[in-house]
Amino acid sequence: MKYIKNKITNTIAYMGDGDLASMVVGYEELDGTTYAVSDWEILEASEEDIRSLLEQQTEANISYGEKRRREYASLEEQADMKYWDEMNGTTTWKDHISVIKAKYPKS
């Protein structure tokens, strides 16, 4: 299967069997940037490999803040942690937050 990759941004933008020019005509990055046909290259790989590349690309574009939000316990659970930390003299909530902040530092 064919796909196109931007030589400047290294992003994959399209999968298909068309020619390069028809694949990129009218293509615009999310930030509004447009690229010339010469900024793209056409490559081939299995559909499975392309999907894997797309998943990696998507994960790489997620902000540290969004990654943190996905891992934080719900607000209800955090409130419960804080309550029991106060009652037991523990640091469960602070430990929970610290682990996630260390895993996804500000860029």
N, C-alpha and C positions, 0 to 999 in steps of 0.2 A: 504494500500500500504506500502511496506517496503522501508526503506531508511537506509543508513549507516551514522554514525556520528563518527568523529575522537575524541577519548577520550582525546587526548592531546591538539588539537587546537579548538575543538568544532565546526568544520566545517562539513557541510553536503556535501557529495561527490557523491552520487548516489541514484537514485530511481529505484526501479524495484522489481522483484519477485525472483531473484536468491539467492543463498546462499552467506553468507558473504565472504568466500574465493574467489569465482569467481568474486565478486563485486570489491575486492580490489587488485587483482592480476594486477600488472603493474601500479597501481595508483601512481601518483607522484604529489606532491603539485606544485604550480606555481613557487616556489623558488627552485625547484629541490629536496626537501626533500622527501625521501621515508619512509614509515611506515610499520611495521609488521602487520600481520593480527590481532594480539592481541591488537593492538592500536585502533581498531575499534569496534563499537557495532552496532548491527542491531536493528532497532526500527520500529514501525508501527504507522502510522497516516493516516488521510485522505489525498488525493492528494491536496486538498485546503489548509490544514494546512501545508503540506510540502512546497508548493509553497510560502506560507506566510513566513515560516522560511527562505527560500532561498532569498526572497526579502530583509528581514531584514539583513541577512548575507551579501548580496551584498552591501547594503547601508552602513553597518558598516565598510566595507573594502575600501570605497572611501576616498581618502585623503582630508584633510581640503582644500587644494589648489583647487582640482577639484570641491568640493562643492561650494567654493567661485566663481570659474569661471562660474558655472552654473547660479549663481544669479546676477552677475554683469551685468549692462546694457551694450549694445554693445559699442564699442569704439566711434562710431558716436554719440550715445546718451550721452556718457560721455563728449565728446568734446562740445556738445551743452549745457550740464549742466554747464561746466566750462565757456563757453562764457557768458551765462546768469548770472552766479554768478558774473563774472567780471562787467557786465553791471549794475546789480541790487544791488551789494554789499551783495549778499546772499551766503549761504554755502551749497547749494543743493548737489553738487558733493561730498564734504567732508562728509556730512551727509549720503549719499547713501553708500559710501565706509565704513564708520565707523560702520553702522548697520550690514553689511555683515561680516566685520572682527570680530565684537563682537559675532555674531551668530556662526561663525566657527573659533574659536581661534586656533592658532598654538598648536599642541599637545605637 
